[in-house]
Amino acid sequence: MNFYSQQSANPLIIRYQLSFIMSLVFITLSLALFIDIEVWNIIQKAISDAYIQVTTFVAATLIIFYSLEKYFKFDLSSSIRNRPYFEIVLASFLGALPGCGGAIMVITQYVRGKLSFGSVMATLTATMGDAAFLLIAKKPLVGFAMLVVGFIVGLVSGILVNKIHGPDFMRDKKSLSIKLPEKKEFYHSSKLDVFWIALFLPGIILGIFTAFQFDLDTYFSRFYVDGLATLFGFFAGSLCFFMWLWSFIGGFKPKMSSPNETITRRTVSDTNFVTGWVIIAFLCFELTVYLVDLDLNLLFSDILYFVPLIAVLIGFLPGCGPQLLVTTMFIAGFLPLSAQIGNAISNDGDALFPALAISPKVALVATIYSAIPALIVSYGYLIFFEL
C-alpha cells in the first residue's frame, strides 16, 4: 500500500490519519502495561527481528534496484519486439527479481497486447514475491537458489505454454482498450520519510552485524545498556508498521509504487508494505507457538507427503501475506524445503491483483497452470532428497 503527498491535502483525511496513529500508539502502550510480560517480550523481539533482520535489507535492496531503474531506463516493449524467446527469458528474469515489481510490469505489458501468454506464465511461475526478501535476509544461499530455480522453471513453463497453445492464447482484444487504474494521491509527511531514512542508516549496520551472528544486546550490555538493539529494532519496526497501516486511510490502492516518485518515497512506501506483512507473519507464528504450545515439527512430520501440496495451494492465495507466513515457518525449521519450493513456484504475490482486476480469466488459468511445475519440482525434491 502506498500513500502520496498532495499540494492541498484533505484536512479531514489528515485528521483521520493522525487520530488513527495516536490510537495505535495508545493501544501499544496499553498492551505494554497490561499484557503478560513474557508475551510482551515476544512481541518486542518479533518486531525487532523483523526490522533488523529483514526490513533493513529490503530497504537496501530497493534503494539499489530503484536507483538502477531510474538511471538506466530501458524500453521493455522495444527490447522484446520480434524476439519471442528473449521475451520469455526477460519475463522470467523480471518475475524472479525479489518483490513483485517485475512481475507486475510483465502483466501490464501483456494487457496492452505487447507480450504473449507464455510470458505471463513465465513471470508468475518465476516470482516469489516479497517472501524472497525474507528468505534472502535469513537464509541467503537458499534464497538465491530459489530465485535461480524460479527463473529456470518459469523459463521452461513459458516456452512450453507458447509451444502448446501459441503466443496468442487467452489474448482478449477488448482488454487492449482497458486503462490501468490510476494512482490516487494521499497525504504523507516528507519529514517522516527523512526520519525513517535516519533510522535506516544505523539499522542496516545492526542488520549486517546480526547477519554475521553477532549478539548485539550482549555487546551493548557491556556498557550497562541492556536490550538496546532490541529496543531500537522495536521502535523502528513499529514506525514502519504504523506508517503501513496509516496508508489504509483513504481506501485501497495498488501496492506497487510509481516510477515518477522519488527513490526515497518509493523505498519507504514499498519497504513498509513488506515490513507490515513480515511483522504480522512473525507475530502469528511466535504467539501461536507460545500460546498454543503446538509441536509443529511433530504435526508436519505426520503429514509429510501432503505438506508440499498444502504449500502449493496456499500459493494460490493472492498477495504476499500467506506466502510470508509459509517462508517464516520454513526458516524456523517447521516446513521442509520441498514445501518452500512448491509455494515459491505456485505463488504469484501481488502481481495477481492487477491480473485479477483486469483479466480474471487469464489470472485464473495462469495460476492453475503454475501448480503443475510447482507440484512436479516440489515432490521431485521431496522424493529424491527428503525421504
C-alpha positions as CSV (number, residue, x, y, z in Angstrom):
1,M,0.0,0.0,0.0
2,N,1.2,3.4,-0.8
3,F,0.2,6.9,0.2
4,Y,1.3,10.0,-1.7
5,S,1.6,13.7,-0.9
6,Q,-0.7,16.4,-2.3
7,Q,-0.2,20.1,-2.7
8,S,-3.5,20.6,-0.9
9,A,-4.2,17.5,1.2
10,N,-7.7,16.9,2.5
11,P,-7.7,18.2,6.1
12,L,-10.3,15.6,7.1
13,I,-8.1,12.7,5.8
14,I,-5.1,14.2,7.7
15,R,-7.1,14.4,10.8
16,Y,-8.3,10.8,10.5
17,Q,-4.7,9.6,9.8
18,L,-3.3,11.4,12.8
19,S,-6.1,10.1,15.0
20,F,-5.5,6.6,13.8
21,I,-1.8,6.8,14.6
22,M,-2.5,8.2,18.1
23,S,-5.0,5.4,18.7
24,L,-2.4,2.8,17.7
25,V,0.2,4.4,20.0
26,F,-2.3,4.3,22.9
27,I,-3.2,0.7,22.2
28,T,0.5,-0.2,22.1
29,L,1.2,1.5,25.4
30,S,-1.8,-0.2,27.0
31,L,-0.6,-3.6,25.8
32,A,2.8,-2.9,27.3
33,L,1.2,-2.2,30.7
34,F,-1.4,-4.9,30.9
35,I,-0.4,-8.0,29.0
36,D,1.8,-10.7,30.3
37,I,5.4,-9.7,30.4
38,E,6.6,-12.8,28.5
39,V,4.0,-12.2,25.7
40,W,5.2,-8.5,25.5
41,N,8.8,-9.6,25.3
42,I,7.8,-12.0,22.4
43,I,6.1,-9.1,20.6
44,Q,9.0,-6.8,21.1
45,K,11.5,-9.4,19.9
46,A,9.4,-10.3,16.8
47,I,9.0,-6.7,15.7
48,S,12.7,-6.0,16.4
49,D,13.8,-9.1,14.4
50,A,11.6,-8.2,11.5
51,Y,13.1,-4.7,11.3
52,I,16.8,-5.5,11.9
53,Q,17.0,-8.9,10.0
54,V,14.5,-8.1,7.2
55,T,13.5,-4.5,6.8
56,T,17.0,-3.1,6.6
57,F,18.0,-5.5,3.8
58,V,14.7,-4.9,1.9
59,A,15.3,-1.2,2.0
60,A,18.9,-1.5,0.9
61,T,17.9,-3.8,-2.0
62,L,15.1,-1.4,-3.1
63,I,17.4,1.6,-3.0
64,I,19.8,-0.2,-5.3
65,F,17.0,-1.5,-7.5
66,Y,15.2,1.8,-7.9
67,S,18.4,3.7,-8.5
68,L,19.3,1.4,-11.3
69,E,15.8,1.6,-12.7
70,K,15.9,5.4,-12.6
71,Y,19.4,6.0,-14.1
72,F,19.5,3.0,-16.5
73,K,16.0,3.1,-18.0
74,F,15.1,0.7,-20.8
75,D,12.0,0.3,-23.0
76,L,10.6,-3.2,-22.4
77,S,8.4,-3.4,-25.5
78,S,11.3,-2.4,-27.9
79,S,13.6,-4.8,-26.2
80,I,11.4,-7.8,-26.9
81,R,9.9,-6.8,-30.3
82,N,10.1,-9.8,-32.8
83,R,12.2,-11.8,-30.3
84,P,9.8,-14.4,-28.9
85,Y,12.3,-16.5,-27.0
86,F,14.0,-13.4,-25.5
87,E,10.6,-12.2,-24.4
88,I,10.2,-15.4,-22.2
89,V,13.7,-15.1,-20.9
90,L,13.1,-11.4,-19.9
91,A,9.7,-12.1,-18.4
92,S,11.1,-15.0,-16.3
93,F,14.0,-12.8,-15.1
94,L,11.7,-9.9,-14.1
95,G,9.5,-12.4,-12.3
96,A,12.4,-13.9,-10.4
97,L,13.5,-10.5,-9.1
98,P,12.7,-10.1,-5.3
99,G,9.4,-8.4,-4.8
100,C,6.5,-8.1,-7.2
101,G,7.5,-5.1,-9.4
102,G,9.0,-7.1,-12.3
103,A,6.0,-9.4,-12.5
104,I,3.5,-6.5,-12.4
105,M,5.4,-4.9,-15.2
106,V,5.0,-8.0,-17.4
107,I,1.3,-8.3,-16.5
108,T,0.6,-4.7,-17.6
109,Q,2.5,-5.2,-20.8
110,Y,0.5,-8.4,-21.6
111,V,-2.8,-6.5,-21.0
112,R,-1.6,-3.9,-23.5
113,G,-1.0,-6.6,-26.1
114,K,2.8,-6.5,-26.2
115,L,3.5,-9.9,-24.6
116,S,2.3,-13.4,-25.0
117,F,0.5,-15.6,-22.5
118,G,3.8,-17.6,-22.2
119,S,5.4,-14.5,-20.7
120,V,2.6,-14.2,-18.2
121,M,3.1,-17.9,-17.3
122,A,6.9,-17.4,-17.1
123,T,6.8,-14.4,-14.8
124,L,4.0,-15.7,-12.5
125,T,5.8,-19.0,-12.1
126,A,9.2,-17.4,-11.5
127,T,8.0,-14.8,-9.0
128,M,8.3,-15.5,-5.3
129,G,7.0,-12.1,-4.3
130,D,8.0,-10.3,-1.2
131,A,8.7,-13.6,0.6
132,A,12.0,-13.6,-1.4
133,F,13.3,-10.6,0.6
134,L,12.6,-12.5,3.9
135,L,14.3,-15.7,2.6
136,I,17.4,-13.9,1.3
137,A,17.7,-11.9,4.6
138,K,17.5,-15.0,6.8
139,K,18.9,-17.8,4.5
140,P,20.9,-16.1,1.7
141,L,22.1,-19.2,-0.1
142,V,18.7,-20.8,-0.1
143,G,17.1,-17.5,-1.1
144,F,19.3,-17.0,-4.1
145,A,18.9,-20.7,-5.0
146,M,15.2,-20.3,-5.0
147,L,15.5,-17.3,-7.4
148,V,17.5,-19.4,-9.8
149,V,15.0,-22.3,-9.6
150,G,12.1,-19.9,-10.1
151,F,13.8,-18.4,-13.2
152,I,14.6,-21.8,-14.8
153,V,11.1,-23.3,-14.1
154,G,9.5,-20.0,-15.3
155,L,11.5,-20.1,-18.5
156,V,10.7,-23.7,-19.3
157,S,7.0,-23.2,-18.4
158,G,6.6,-20.1,-20.6
159,I,8.3,-21.7,-23.6
160,L,6.1,-24.9,-23.3
161,V,2.9,-22.9,-22.9
162,N,3.7,-20.9,-26.1
163,K,4.6,-24.1,-27.9
164,I,1.4,-25.9,-26.9
165,H,-1.1,-23.0,-27.2
166,G,0.6,-20.4,-29.3
167,P,1.6,-16.8,-28.4
168,D,-2.0,-15.5,-28.8
169,F,-3.6,-18.0,-26.4
170,M,-6.0,-16.2,-23.9
171,R,-5.4,-12.9,-25.6
172,D,-8.5,-10.7,-25.3
173,K,-8.5,-7.8,-27.8
174,K,-11.1,-6.0,-25.7
175,S,-8.6,-5.8,-22.9
176,L,-6.3,-3.7,-25.0
177,S,-8.7,-0.7,-24.6
178,I,-8.8,-1.1,-20.8
179,K,-6.8,1.5,-19.0
180,L,-4.9,0.5,-15.9
181,P,-6.1,2.0,-12.6
182,E,-4.6,5.4,-12.0
183,K,-2.9,6.1,-8.7
184,K,-4.6,8.3,-6.2
185,E,-2.6,10.7,-4.2
186,F,-2.8,10.8,-0.4
187,Y,-1.1,12.9,2.2
188,H,2.2,11.8,3.7
189,S,4.9,13.6,5.7
190,S,8.2,14.1,3.9
191,K,9.8,14.9,7.3
192,L,8.6,11.5,8.5
193,D,10.3,9.9,5.5
194,V,13.6,11.7,6.4
195,F,13.3,10.4,10.0
196,W,12.6,6.9,8.5
197,I,15.9,7.1,6.5
198,A,17.8,8.4,9.6
199,L,16.7,5.2,11.4
200,F,17.6,3.0,8.5
201,L,21.2,4.1,8.4
202,P,22.1,2.6,11.9
203,G,19.6,-0.1,11.2
204,I,21.5,-1.5,8.2
205,I,24.7,-1.6,10.3
206,L,22.9,-3.6,13.0
207,G,21.4,-5.8,10.3
208,I,24.9,-6.6,8.9
209,F,26.3,-7.5,12.4
210,T,23.3,-9.6,13.1
211,A,23.7,-11.5,9.8
212,F,27.2,-12.5,11.0
213,Q,25.6,-13.9,14.2
214,F,26.8,-11.0,16.3
215,D,24.8,-10.8,19.6
216,L,24.2,-7.0,19.7
217,D,22.3,-7.0,23.0
218,T,25.1,-8.8,24.8
219,Y,27.6,-6.4,23.3
220,F,25.7,-3.3,24.4
221,S,25.2,-4.8,27.9
222,R,28.9,-4.2,28.5
223,F,28.1,-0.5,28.5
224,Y,25.3,-1.1,31.0
225,V,22.6,-0.7,28.3
226,D,20.5,-3.9,28.3
227,G,18.5,-4.7,25.2
228,L,19.4,-1.5,23.3
229,A,19.4,-3.2,19.9
230,T,16.1,-4.9,20.5
231,L,14.6,-1.6,21.7
232,F,15.9,0.2,18.6
233,G,14.5,-2.5,16.3
234,F,11.2,-2.5,18.1
235,F,10.8,1.3,17.8
236,A,11.9,1.4,14.1
237,G,9.8,-1.6,13.2
238,S,6.7,-0.2,14.9
239,L,7.2,3.0,12.9
240,C,7.2,1.1,9.7
241,F,4.2,-0.9,10.7
242,F,2.2,2.2,11.8
243,M,3.1,4.0,8.6
244,W,1.9,1.0,6.6
245,L,-1.4,0.9,8.5
246,W,-1.7,4.7,8.1
247,S,-1.7,4.2,4.3
248,F,-5.0,2.3,4.6
249,I,-6.8,5.6,5.4
250,G,-8.2,6.8,2.1
251,G,-9.0,3.5,0.6
252,F,-7.5,0.6,-1.3
253,K,-4.8,1.4,-3.8
254,P,-2.3,-0.6,-6.0
255,K,0.6,-1.9,-4.0
256,M,3.4,-1.0,-6.3
257,S,5.0,2.4,-6.1
258,S,5.1,4.8,-9.1
259,P,8.4,5.3,-11.0
260,N,7.5,9.0,-11.0
261,E,8.1,9.3,-7.3
262,T,11.4,9.9,-5.6
263,I,13.7,7.0,-4.7
264,T,13.3,7.8,-1.1
265,R,9.4,7.8,-1.2
266,R,9.3,4.6,-3.2
267,T,11.8,2.9,-0.8
268,V,9.9,4.0,2.3
269,S,6.5,3.1,0.9
270,D,7.4,-0.4,-0.5
271,T,9.6,-1.3,2.4
272,N,6.8,-0.5,4.9
273,F,4.4,-2.7,2.9
274,V,6.8,-5.7,3.1
275,T,7.6,-5.0,6.8
276,G,3.9,-4.9,7.7
277,W,3.3,-8.4,6.4
278,V,6.6,-9.7,7.8
279,I,5.7,-8.4,11.3
280,I,2.2,-10.0,11.1
281,A,3.8,-13.3,9.9
282,F,6.4,-13.2,12.7
283,L,3.8,-12.4,15.4
284,C,1.3,-15.0,14.2
285,F,4.0,-17.6,14.2
286,E,5.7,-16.7,17.5
287,L,2.5,-16.1,19.5
288,T,0.8,-19.3,18.2
289,V,3.7,-21.4,19.2
290,Y,3.8,-19.8,22.7
291,L,0.1,-19.7,23.4
292,V,-1.0,-23.0,21.9
293,D,2.2,-24.9,22.8
294,L,2.0,-26.6,19.4
295,D,4.7,-29.0,18.3
296,L,4.7,-28.1,14.6
297,N,7.6,-30.4,13.9
298,L,5.5,-33.4,15.0
299,L,2.4,-32.1,13.2
300,F,4.1,-31.7,9.8
301,S,6.2,-34.9,10.1
302,D,3.0,-36.9,10.4
303,I,1.6,-35.4,7.1
304,L,4.9,-35.0,5.2
305,Y,3.5,-36.3,1.9
306,F,0.8,-33.6,2.0
307,V,2.9,-30.7,3.1
308,P,4.2,-29.7,-0.4
309,L,0.6,-29.9,-1.7
310,I,-0.7,-27.6,1.1
311,A,2.1,-25.1,0.4
312,V,1.2,-25.1,-3.3
313,L,-2.5,-24.5,-2.5
314,I,-1.5,-21.6,-0.2
315,G,0.4,-20.2,-3.1
316,F,-2.9,-19.8,-4.9
317,L,-4.0,-17.1,-2.5
318,P,-3.4,-13.6,-3.9
319,G,-1.0,-11.3,-2.1
320,C,2.3,-11.9,-0.2
321,G,0.9,-12.2,3.4
322,P,0.2,-16.0,3.3
323,Q,3.4,-16.7,1.4
324,L,5.5,-14.8,4.0
325,L,3.9,-17.0,6.7
326,V,5.0,-20.1,4.8
327,T,8.5,-18.8,4.4
328,T,8.6,-17.9,8.1
329,M,7.7,-21.4,9.1
330,F,10.4,-22.8,6.7
331,I,13.0,-20.6,8.2
332,A,12.1,-21.7,11.7
333,G,12.6,-25.3,10.6
334,F,8.9,-26.4,10.7
335,L,8.4,-26.9,7.0
336,P,10.7,-28.8,4.6
337,L,12.5,-27.2,1.7
338,S,10.2,-29.1,-0.7
339,A,7.2,-27.1,0.7
340,Q,9.1,-23.8,0.3
341,I,9.9,-24.7,-3.3
342,G,6.3,-25.6,-4.1
343,N,5.0,-22.4,-2.5
344,A,7.6,-20.2,-4.2
345,I,6.7,-21.6,-7.7
346,S,2.9,-21.6,-7.3
347,N,2.5,-18.2,-5.6
348,D,2.1,-15.1,-7.7
349,G,2.5,-12.5,-5.0
350,D,0.9,-9.1,-5.5
351,A,1.2,-9.5,-9.3
352,L,-2.0,-11.5,-9.2
353,F,-4.0,-8.4,-8.0
354,P,-3.8,-6.4,-11.3
355,A,-4.2,-9.6,-13.3
356,L,-7.4,-10.4,-11.4
357,A,-8.7,-6.8,-11.7
358,I,-8.1,-6.5,-15.5
359,S,-8.3,-10.1,-16.8
360,P,-9.6,-12.6,-14.2
361,K,-9.8,-15.5,-16.7
362,V,-6.1,-15.1,-17.6
363,A,-5.1,-14.8,-14.0
364,L,-7.1,-18.0,-13.1
365,V,-5.7,-20.1,-15.9
366,A,-2.1,-18.9,-15.3
367,T,-2.5,-19.7,-11.5
368,I,-3.8,-23.2,-12.2
369,Y,-1.1,-23.8,-14.8
370,S,1.6,-22.8,-12.3
371,A,0.5,-25.6,-10.0
372,I,1.8,-28.2,-12.5
373,P,5.5,-27.3,-12.3
374,A,5.2,-26.5,-8.6
375,L,3.9,-30.0,-7.8
376,I,6.5,-31.7,-10.1
377,V,9.5,-29.8,-8.7
378,S,8.4,-29.9,-5.0
379,Y,7.5,-33.6,-5.0
380,G,10.6,-34.4,-7.0
381,Y,12.8,-32.7,-4.4
382,L,10.8,-34.5,-1.6
383,I,11.2,-37.9,-3.1
384,F,14.9,-37.6,-4.1
385,F,16.3,-35.6,-1.1
386,E,13.9,-35.6,1.9
387,L,12.6,-39.2,2.2
